[in-house]
């Protein structure tokens, strides 16, 4: 059970690294040109970054629960 918790923790860390890559790319990404001449940001990468962060949080919660269960039961 501890090995599964470690694997899930590694997956969570990997998802956080991907989150930071998407988020950094979104910050310096191009702005979209609207028909009225104003500029608007592209929100699709931001939505993907939020989903990645939430997935990493969920996986880390499961990993923590498994680690606590492995710690309690010998």
Biopython code that builds the backbone (N, CA, C, O; Angstrom):
import numpy as np
from Bio.PDB.StructureBuilder import StructureBuilder

atoms = [
    (1, "UNK", "N", (0.826, -1.181, 0.000)),
    (1, "UNK", "CA", (0.000, 0.000, 0.000)),
    (1, "UNK", "C", (0.881, 1.260, 0.000)),
    (1, "UNK", "O", (0.525, 2.278, -0.593)),
    (2, "UNK", "N", (2.011, 1.174, 0.662)),
    (2, "UNK", "CA", (2.902, 2.322, 0.706)),
    (2, "UNK", "C", (3.505, 2.612, -0.667)),
    (2, "UNK", "O", (3.739, 3.769, -1.017)),
    (3, "UNK", "N", (3.754, 1.553, -1.441)),
    (3, "UNK", "CA", (4.294, 1.751, -2.792)),
    (3, "UNK", "C", (3.287, 2.456, -3.692)),
    (3, "UNK", "O", (3.663, 3.293, -4.512)),
    (4, "UNK", "N", (2.013, 2.122, -3.543)),
    (4, "UNK", "CA", (0.963, 2.779, -4.325)),
    (4, "UNK", "C", (0.864, 4.250, -3.931)),
    (4, "UNK", "O", (0.675, 5.120, -4.782)),
    (5, "UNK", "N", (0.992, 4.517, -2.639)),
    (5, "UNK", "CA", (0.949, 5.908, -2.169)),
    (5, "UNK", "C", (2.122, 6.696, -2.741)),
    (5, "UNK", "O", (1.958, 7.852, -3.129)),
    (6, "UNK", "N", (3.294, 6.088, -2.796)),
    (6, "UNK", "CA", (4.456, 6.774, -3.363)),
    (6, "UNK", "C", (4.282, 7.011, -4.862)),
    (6, "UNK", "O", (4.678, 8.058, -5.374)),
    (7, "UNK", "N", (3.698, 6.053, -5.561)),
    (7, "UNK", "CA", (3.452, 6.220, -6.998)),
    (7, "UNK", "C", (2.438, 7.334, -7.250)),
    (7, "UNK", "O", (2.601, 8.129, -8.174)),
    (8, "UNK", "N", (1.394, 7.388, -6.429)),
    (8, "UNK", "CA", (0.402, 8.452, -6.579)),
    (8, "UNK", "C", (0.983, 9.812, -6.221)),
    (8, "UNK", "O", (0.631, 10.818, -6.838)),
    (9, "UNK", "N", (1.853, 9.853, -5.246)),
    (9, "UNK", "CA", (2.508, 11.118, -4.905)),
    (9, "UNK", "C", (3.403, 11.585, -6.048)),
    (9, "UNK", "O", (3.477, 12.781, -6.330)),
    (10, "UNK", "N", (4.078, 10.651, -6.706)),
    (10, "UNK", "CA", (4.901, 11.007, -7.864)),
    (10, "UNK", "C", (4.030, 11.521, -9.014)),
    (10, "UNK", "O", (4.396, 12.479, -9.695)),
    (11, "UNK", "N", (2.891, 10.887, -9.223)),
    (11, "UNK", "CA", (1.960, 11.341, -10.254)),
    (11, "UNK", "C", (1.446, 12.738, -9.936)),
    (11, "UNK", "O", (1.304, 13.572, -10.831)),
    (12, "UNK", "N", (1.170, 12.990, -8.675)),
    (12, "UNK", "CA", (0.717, 14.319, -8.270)),
    (12, "UNK", "C", (1.796, 15.369, -8.521)),
    (12, "UNK", "O", (1.496, 16.467, -8.992)),
    (13, "UNK", "N", (3.030, 15.044, -8.214)),
    (13, "UNK", "CA", (4.133, 15.981, -8.471)),
    (13, "UNK", "C", (4.289, 16.238, -9.964)),
    (13, "UNK", "O", (4.556, 17.366, -10.377)),
    (14, "UNK", "N", (4.124, 15.202, -10.771)),
    (14, "UNK", "CA", (4.203, 15.351, -12.225)),
    (14, "UNK", "C", (3.082, 16.249, -12.743)),
    (14, "UNK", "O", (3.311, 17.081, -13.622)),
    (15, "UNK", "N", (1.884, 16.089, -12.210)),
    (15, "UNK", "CA", (0.765, 16.941, -12.612)),
    (15, "UNK", "C", (1.004, 18.398, -12.219)),
    (15, "UNK", "O", (0.611, 19.308, -12.949)),
    (16, "UNK", "N", (1.639, 18.622, -11.083)),
    (16, "UNK", "CA", (1.934, 19.989, -10.668)),
    (16, "UNK", "C", (2.979, 20.617, -11.584)),
    (16, "UNK", "O", (2.896, 21.804, -11.898)),
    (17, "UNK", "N", (3.962, 19.826, -12.014)),
    (17, "UNK", "CA", (4.961, 20.342, -12.960)),
    (17, "UNK", "C", (4.293, 20.720, -14.278)),
    (17, "UNK", "O", (4.606, 21.763, -14.851)),
    (18, "UNK", "N", (3.376, 19.883, -14.766)),
    (18, "UNK", "CA", (2.652, 20.197, -15.997)),
    (18, "UNK", "C", (1.781, 21.438, -15.794)),
    (18, "UNK", "O", (1.670, 22.272, -16.693)),
    (19, "UNK", "N", (1.159, 21.563, -14.608)),
    (19, "UNK", "CA", (0.359, 22.747, -14.293)),
    (19, "UNK", "C", (1.191, 24.017, -14.421)),
    (19, "UNK", "O", (0.760, 24.984, -15.050)),
    (20, "UNK", "N", (2.391, 24.015, -13.820)),
    (20, "UNK", "CA", (3.229, 25.207, -13.890)),
    (20, "UNK", "C", (3.659, 25.509, -15.321)),
    (20, "UNK", "O", (3.768, 26.676, -15.695)),
    (21, "UNK", "N", (3.903, 24.483, -16.123)),
    (21, "UNK", "CA", (4.283, 24.704, -17.521)),
    (21, "UNK", "C", (3.135, 25.340, -18.302)),
    (21, "UNK", "O", (3.350, 26.280, -19.068)),
    (22, "UNK", "N", (1.917, 24.832, -18.112)),
    (22, "UNK", "CA", (0.751, 25.389, -18.806)),
    (22, "UNK", "C", (0.476, 26.802, -18.314)),
    (22, "UNK", "O", (0.170, 27.689, -19.111)),
    (23, "UNK", "N", (0.583, 27.019, -17.013)),
    (23, "UNK", "CA", (0.295, 28.323, -16.437)),
    (23, "UNK", "C", (1.309, 29.367, -16.902)),
    (23, "UNK", "O", (0.936, 30.494, -17.226)),
    (24, "UNK", "N", (2.584, 28.995, -16.935)),
    (24, "UNK", "CA", (3.607, 29.939, -17.393)),
    (24, "UNK", "C", (3.432, 30.260, -18.873)),
    (24, "UNK", "O", (3.640, 31.401, -19.287)),
    (25, "UNK", "N", (3.055, 29.274, -19.667)),
    (25, "UNK", "CA", (2.815, 29.499, -21.088)),
    (25, "UNK", "C", (1.587, 30.386, -21.280)),
    (25, "UNK", "O", (1.557, 31.205, -22.199)),
    (26, "UNK", "N", (0.579, 30.233, -20.427)),
    (26, "UNK", "CA", (-0.633, 31.042, -20.544)),
    (26, "UNK", "C", (-0.347, 32.498, -20.186)),
    (26, "UNK", "O", (-0.923, 33.411, -20.779)),
    (27, "UNK", "N", (0.550, 32.717, -19.205)),
    (27, "UNK", "CA", (0.838, 34.089, -18.784)),
    (27, "UNK", "C", (1.474, 34.913, -19.888)),
    (27, "UNK", "O", (1.209, 36.110, -20.005)),
    (28, "UNK", "N", (2.301, 34.291, -20.688)),
    (28, "UNK", "CA", (2.973, 35.041, -21.745)),
    (28, "UNK", "C", (2.421, 34.728, -23.131)),
    (28, "UNK", "O", (3.029, 35.072, -24.145)),
    (29, "UNK", "N", (1.263, 34.073, -23.164)),
    (29, "UNK", "CA", (0.645, 33.723, -24.432)),
    (29, "UNK", "C", (0.057, 34.935, -25.141)),
    (29, "UNK", "O", (-0.091, 35.997, -24.536)),
    (30, "UNK", "N", (-0.275, 34.785, -26.407)),
    (30, "UNK", "CA", (-0.809, 35.914, -27.164)),
    (30, "UNK", "C", (-2.238, 36.242, -26.748)),
    (30, "UNK", "O", (-3.008, 35.366, -26.354)),
    (31, "UNK", "N", (-2.565, 37.508, -26.844)),
    (31, "UNK", "CA", (-3.928, 37.944, -26.584)),
    (31, "UNK", "C", (-4.743, 37.831, -27.866)),
    (31, "UNK", "O", (-4.213, 38.003, -28.964)),
    (32, "UNK", "N", (-6.006, 37.546, -27.724)),
    (32, "UNK", "CA", (-6.891, 37.421, -28.879)),
    (32, "UNK", "C", (-7.438, 38.793, -29.256)),
    (32, "UNK", "O", (-7.710, 39.618, -28.384)),
    (33, "UNK", "N", (-7.597, 39.032, -30.537)),
    (33, "UNK", "CA", (-8.146, 40.302, -31.023)),
    (33, "UNK", "C", (-9.655, 40.144, -31.205)),
    (33, "UNK", "O", (-10.116, 39.263, -31.931)),
    (34, "UNK", "N", (-10.412, 41.006, -30.537)),
    (34, "UNK", "CA", (-11.865, 40.977, -30.679)),
    (34, "UNK", "C", (-12.268, 41.782, -31.906)),
    (34, "UNK", "O", (-11.468, 42.532, -32.467)),
    (35, "UNK", "N", (-13.515, 41.614, -32.308)),
    (35, "UNK", "CA", (-14.017, 42.342, -33.472)),
    (35, "UNK", "C", (-14.145, 43.840, -33.212)),
    (35, "UNK", "O", (-14.099, 44.635, -34.150)),
    (36, "UNK", "N", (-14.307, 44.232, -31.945)),
    (36, "UNK", "CA", (-14.436, 45.655, -31.642)),
    (36, "UNK", "C", (-13.081, 46.323, -31.396)),
    (36, "UNK", "O", (-13.038, 47.488, -31.002)),
    (37, "UNK", "N", (-11.994, 45.620, -31.617)),
    (37, "UNK", "CA", (-10.671, 46.201, -31.494)),
    (37, "UNK", "C", (-10.018, 46.008, -30.143)),
    (37, "UNK", "O", (-8.826, 46.281, -30.000)),
    (38, "UNK", "N", (-10.762, 45.544, -29.135)),
    (38, "UNK", "CA", (-10.170, 45.311, -27.826)),
    (38, "UNK", "C", (-9.449, 43.966, -27.803)),
    (38, "UNK", "O", (-9.667, 43.118, -28.669)),
    (39, "UNK", "N", (-8.604, 43.786, -26.822)),
    (39, "UNK", "CA", (-7.867, 42.535, -26.709)),
    (39, "UNK", "C", (-8.431, 41.732, -25.542)),
    (39, "UNK", "O", (-8.801, 42.292, -24.511)),
    (40, "UNK", "N", (-8.490, 40.448, -25.712)),
    (40, "UNK", "CA", (-8.991, 39.553, -24.672)),
    (40, "UNK", "C", (-8.043, 38.370, -24.550)),
    (40, "UNK", "O", (-7.452, 37.933, -25.538)),
    (41, "UNK", "N", (-7.902, 37.861, -23.347)),
    (41, "UNK", "CA", (-6.997, 36.735, -23.150)),
    (41, "UNK", "C", (-7.688, 35.426, -23.521)),
    (41, "UNK", "O", (-8.913, 35.312, -23.475)),
    (42, "UNK", "N", (-6.885, 34.461, -23.881)),
    (42, "UNK", "CA", (-7.374, 33.126, -24.192)),
    (42, "UNK", "C", (-7.507, 32.358, -22.883)),
    (42, "UNK", "O", (-6.503, 32.097, -22.219)),
    (43, "UNK", "N", (-8.718, 31.995, -22.503)),
    (43, "UNK", "CA", (-8.939, 31.362, -21.208)),
    (43, "UNK", "C", (-8.853, 29.847, -21.247)),
    (43, "UNK", "O", (-8.934, 29.218, -20.192)),
    (44, "UNK", "N", (-8.693, 29.228, -22.411)),
    (44, "UNK", "CA", (-8.619, 27.769, -22.484)),
    (44, "UNK", "C", (-7.415, 27.215, -21.730)),
    (44, "UNK", "O", (-7.579, 26.246, -20.988)),
    (45, "UNK", "N", (-6.206, 27.779, -21.879)),
    (45, "UNK", "CA", (-5.086, 27.252, -21.086)),
    (45, "UNK", "C", (-5.269, 27.444, -19.583)),
    (45, "UNK", "O", (-4.814, 26.620, -18.790)),
    (46, "UNK", "N", (-5.927, 28.518, -19.195)),
    (46, "UNK", "CA", (-6.171, 28.735, -17.769)),
    (46, "UNK", "C", (-7.117, 27.673, -17.214)),
    (46, "UNK", "O", (-6.924, 27.191, -16.098)),
    (47, "UNK", "N", (-8.122, 27.315, -17.976)),
    (47, "UNK", "CA", (-9.050, 26.269, -17.542)),
    (47, "UNK", "C", (-8.340, 24.921, -17.437)),
    (47, "UNK", "O", (-8.592, 24.155, -16.508)),
    (48, "UNK", "N", (-7.456, 24.635, -18.386)),
    (48, "UNK", "CA", (-6.677, 23.396, -18.327)),
    (48, "UNK", "C", (-5.758, 23.396, -17.109)),
    (48, "UNK", "O", (-5.611, 22.371, -16.445)),
    (49, "UNK", "N", (-5.145, 24.527, -16.814)),
    (49, "UNK", "CA", (-4.251, 24.620, -15.658)),
    (49, "UNK", "C", (-5.020, 24.385, -14.359)),
    (49, "UNK", "O", (-4.524, 23.711, -13.455)),
    (50, "UNK", "N", (-6.219, 24.932, -14.265)),
    (50, "UNK", "CA", (-7.023, 24.738, -13.061)),
    (50, "UNK", "C", (-7.421, 23.272, -12.916)),
    (50, "UNK", "O", (-7.392, 22.731, -11.811)),
    (51, "UNK", "N", (-7.791, 22.626, -14.017)),
    (51, "UNK", "CA", (-8.149, 21.207, -13.961)),
    (51, "UNK", "C", (-6.955, 20.350, -13.559)),
    (51, "UNK", "O", (-7.107, 19.392, -12.801)),
    (52, "UNK", "N", (-5.772, 20.686, -14.060)),
    (52, "UNK", "CA", (-4.570, 19.943, -13.678)),
    (52, "UNK", "C", (-4.262, 20.120, -12.195)),
    (52, "UNK", "O", (-3.885, 19.162, -11.520)),
    (53, "UNK", "N", (-4.419, 21.331, -11.693)),
    (53, "UNK", "CA", (-4.154, 21.580, -10.277)),
    (53, "UNK", "C", (-5.151, 20.828, -9.391)),
    (53, "UNK", "O", (-4.769, 20.266, -8.364)),
    (54, "UNK", "N", (-6.405, 20.817, -9.780)),
    (54, "UNK", "CA", (-7.406, 20.090, -8.996)),
    (54, "UNK", "C", (-7.168, 18.582, -9.053)),
    (54, "UNK", "O", (-7.354, 17.889, -8.052)),
    (55, "UNK", "N", (-6.758, 18.069, -10.211)),
    (55, "UNK", "CA", (-6.437, 16.643, -10.316)),
    (55, "UNK", "C", (-5.240, 16.293, -9.442)),
    (55, "UNK", "O", (-5.234, 15.254, -8.781)),
    (56, "UNK", "N", (-4.227, 17.154, -9.435)),
    (56, "UNK", "CA", (-3.054, 16.914, -8.591)),
    (56, "UNK", "C", (-3.440, 16.922, -7.115)),
    (56, "UNK", "O", (-2.934, 16.119, -6.332)),
    (57, "UNK", "N", (-4.330, 17.823, -6.741)),
    (57, "UNK", "CA", (-4.792, 17.877, -5.355)),
    (57, "UNK", "C", (-5.541, 16.601, -4.980)),
    (57, "UNK", "O", (-5.319, 16.044, -3.905)),
    (58, "UNK", "N", (-6.425, 16.137, -5.858)),
    (58, "UNK", "CA", (-7.179, 14.916, -5.581)),
    (58, "UNK", "C", (-6.286, 13.690, -5.475)),
    (58, "UNK", "O", (-6.475, 12.854, -4.592)),
    (59, "UNK", "N", (-5.318, 13.582, -6.371)),
    (59, "UNK", "CA", (-4.400, 12.439, -6.336)),
    (59, "UNK", "C", (-3.549, 12.486, -5.071)),
    (59, "UNK", "O", (-3.269, 11.450, -4.469)),
    (60, "UNK", "N", (-3.139, 13.682, -4.670)),
    (60, "UNK", "CA", (-2.328, 13.784, -3.455)),
    (60, "UNK", "C", (-3.134, 13.454, -2.201)),
    (60, "UNK", "O", (-2.585, 12.923, -1.235)),
    (61, "UNK", "N", (-4.423, 13.761, -2.207)),
    (61, "UNK", "CA", (-5.276, 13.395, -1.073)),
    (61, "UNK", "C", (-5.380, 11.881, -0.964)),
    (61, "UNK", "O", (-5.291, 11.327, 0.131)),
    (62, "UNK", "N", (-5.567, 11.212, -2.093)),
    (62, "UNK", "CA", (-5.634, 9.747, -2.088)),
    (62, "UNK", "C", (-4.297, 9.155, -1.637)),
    (62, "UNK", "O", (-4.272, 8.195, -0.868)),
    (63, "UNK", "N", (-3.199, 9.720, -2.110)),
    (63, "UNK", "CA", (-1.877, 9.233, -1.708)),
    (63, "UNK", "C", (-1.660, 9.416, -0.210)),
    (63, "UNK", "O", (-1.121, 8.533, 0.456)),
    (64, "UNK", "N", (-2.078, 10.555, 0.313)),
    (64, "UNK", "CA", (-1.929, 10.791, 1.749)),
    (64, "UNK", "C", (-2.783, 9.823, 2.562)),
    (64, "UNK", "O", (-2.336, 9.315, 3.591)),
    (65, "UNK", "N", (-4.000, 9.567, 2.111)),
    (65, "UNK", "CA", (-4.870, 8.625, 2.817)),
    (65, "UNK", "C", (-4.277, 7.218, 2.811)),
    (65, "UNK", "O", (-4.309, 6.525, 3.828)),
    (66, "UNK", "N", (-3.741, 6.799, 1.680)),
    (66, "UNK", "CA", (-3.109, 5.477, 1.607)),
    (66, "UNK", "C", (-1.872, 5.410, 2.487)),
    (66, "UNK", "O", (-1.625, 4.388, 3.127)),
    (67, "UNK", "N", (-1.095, 6.478, 2.530)),
    (67, "UNK", "CA", (0.095, 6.480, 3.381)),
    (67, "UNK", "C", (-0.272, 6.422, 4.854)),
    (67, "UNK", "O", (0.406, 5.759, 5.639)),
    (68, "UNK", "N", (-1.335, 7.110, 5.232)),
    (68, "UNK", "CA", (-1.773, 7.074, 6.632)),
    (68, "UNK", "C", (-2.299, 5.684, 6.975)),
    (68, "UNK", "O", (-2.029, 5.168, 8.060)),
    (69, "UNK", "N", (-3.050, 5.075, 6.054)),
    (69, "UNK", "CA", (-3.546, 3.709, 6.301)),
    (69, "UNK", "C", (-2.399, 2.721, 6.412)),
    (69, "UNK", "O", (-2.450, 1.811, 7.239)),
    (70, "UNK", "N", (-1.362, 2.882, 5.595)),
    (70, "UNK", "CA", (-0.205, 1.990, 5.661)),
    (70, "UNK", "C", (0.579, 2.236, 6.945)),
    (70, "UNK", "O", (1.194, 1.313, 7.480)),
    (71, "UNK", "N", (0.565, 3.464, 7.443)),
    (71, "UNK", "CA", (1.272, 3.790, 8.669)),
    (71, "UNK", "C", (0.548, 3.213, 9.887)),
    (71, "UNK", "O", (1.183, 2.750, 10.834)),
    (72, "UNK", "N", (-0.795, 3.245, 9.854)),
    (72, "UNK", "CA", (-1.587, 2.763, 10.987)),
    (72, "UNK", "C", (-1.578, 1.241, 11.044)),
    (72, "UNK", "O", (-1.328, 0.667, 12.103)),
    (73, "UNK", "N", (-1.845, 0.584, 9.927)),
    (73, "UNK", "CA", (-1.894, -0.880, 9.918)),
    (73, "UNK", "C", (-0.505, -1.440, 9.597)),
    (73, "UNK", "O", (0.112, -1.068, 8.599)),
    (74, "UNK", "N", (-0.036, -2.319, 10.440)),
    (74, "UNK", "CA", (1.331, -2.846, 10.231)),
    (74, "UNK", "C", (1.460, -3.796, 9.081)),
    (74, "UNK", "O", (2.552, -4.297, 8.814)),
]
sb = StructureBuilder()
sb.init_structure("model")
sb.init_model(0)
sb.init_chain("A")
sb.init_seg("    ")
for serial, (resi, resn, name, xyz) in enumerate(atoms, 1):
    if name == "N":
        sb.init_residue(resn, " ", resi, " ")
    sb.init_atom(name, np.array(xyz, "f"), 0.0, 1.0, " ", f" {name:<3s}", serial, name[0])
structure = sb.get_structure()
